[in-house]
Amino acid sequence: MLPESLQGQQARKWIGDDASRAGRVQYAASIHRGAPDSGASHMRSLSMSKINKVVLAYSGGLDTSVIVKWLQDTYDCEVVTFTADIGQGEEVEPARAKAKAMGVKEIYIEDLREEFVRDYVFPMFRANTIYEGEYLLGTSIARPLIAKRLVEIAEETGADAISHGATGKGNDQVRFELGAYALAPGIQVIAPWREWDLNSREKLMAYCEERNIPVDFSSKKKKSPYSMDANLLHISYEGGNLEDPWWEAEEDMWRWSVSPEAAPDQPTYITLTYEKGDIVAIDGERLSPAEVLAKLNKLGGDNGIGRLDIVENRYVGMKSRGCYETPGGTIMMPAHRAIESLTLDRESAHLKDSVMPKYAELLYNGYWWSPERLALQKLIDATQEHVNGEVRMKLYKGNATVVGRRSDNDSLFDASIATFEDDAGAYDQKDAEGFIKLNALRLRIAAKNGRKLR
């Protein structure tokens, strides 16, 4: 199933000091937090000053629901929850009721889908970014936006710290915290998974039952087979049987796409319109950035496109096996390279290709808010001024193939020069002789001086 449609979203109202901040919602809960458990305060980290208020990145799921109560018990503090809708689906709205039930007074639920795609996904795709030759960085690119809003909400609410539900084994803890420290160097960060001993699902469920934490599971005894994370760019699957790299993921694991074998027998053709390196229309229909990605997800998923099964090198040092579905991104990558192939100067294109692995590494490791990433982004964006035109894609049984590209005003392809037919003197082939000899000069000098090449 794809994320919820972009259409028919319920209007949301901002209640607070800044009524002009569109799309941001703060709900006031009338239920007050109960007193912390006796003796819990001694668990407070000695390395941190007294925490009075914490902003928690809150999904409404099991882990972060436990964290709300754990923060209240352990730090004797007020918790502000922040839930970002970046296209993950239906888990966003129920988070409000769950937070209220645990006595949370300030609840932020924000629709960040447009900002996510416009300011994070699109800039990343301008760079043709791929990590370790395969991964389109669907999880990595969502973390900088969440980190930014965490510290902004902390400032707005007068909070002392932020908190997240990332484990101590993964990359996300690094991404959240590097972003937070870059944007708010004095912020304090609480990472419960590095402090508590609730290191299993069974312990988390027991904690919920002991403290009457609301959880929505049809069967509390049923173990979820995979750890999943979704946003408008992708959905990821880790853990369970996937911890055996030899194990083939079962077909019913995949949620956004049909298998290539079950995809339609007839191809789907689409035309993507680019302006300055970004897709602005599909088949002539102008769409917002989030609408573009949502539609490409649907088109790609219907044609079995976007599945990936990899073992990647985590920044914290271990290898991890993950499966990903990125249908829209899998279409966008070859399409963007196609329009660049027509409009981008050779040396600019090659320079971009040379810096892309570093750019991808910075994103994967959590350095979106770093001076080096920002510098690279300026370089990349400068190359996109003339990346305008259209690309025609053929979607068929797991493949996204470029079958045409054109640019009325910015194409550097000159058929009169490139033709194999008579070019009417547009290109003098005799010029190639001098070109070759000049480029061979250093090789000939080295050979004459006895340099052995074989």
Secondary structure, DSSP 8 states (H G I E B T S, - for coil): -----STT-------SS-TTSTT--EEE---------TTGGGGS-TTS----EEEEE--SSHHHHHHHHHHHHHH--EEEEEEEESS--TTSTHHHHHHHHTT-SEEEEEE-HHHHIIIIIHHHHHTT--BTTTB--TTGGGHHHHHHHHHHHHHHHT-SEEE----TTSSHHHHHHHHHHHH-TT-EEE-GGGT-S--SHHHHHHHHHHHT-----S-TT---SSEEEE-SS-EEEESGGGGSTT----GGG--S---GGGS-SS-EEEEEEEETTEEEEETTEE--HHHHHHHHHHHHHHTT--EEEEEEE-TTS-EEEEEEE-HHHHHHHHHHHHHHHHHS-HHHHHHHHHHHHHHHHHHHHT-TTSHHHHHHHHHHHHTTTT--EEEEEEEETTEEEEEEEE-TTT----HHHH-SS--TTSS-TTHHHHHHHHHHHHHHHHHHTT----
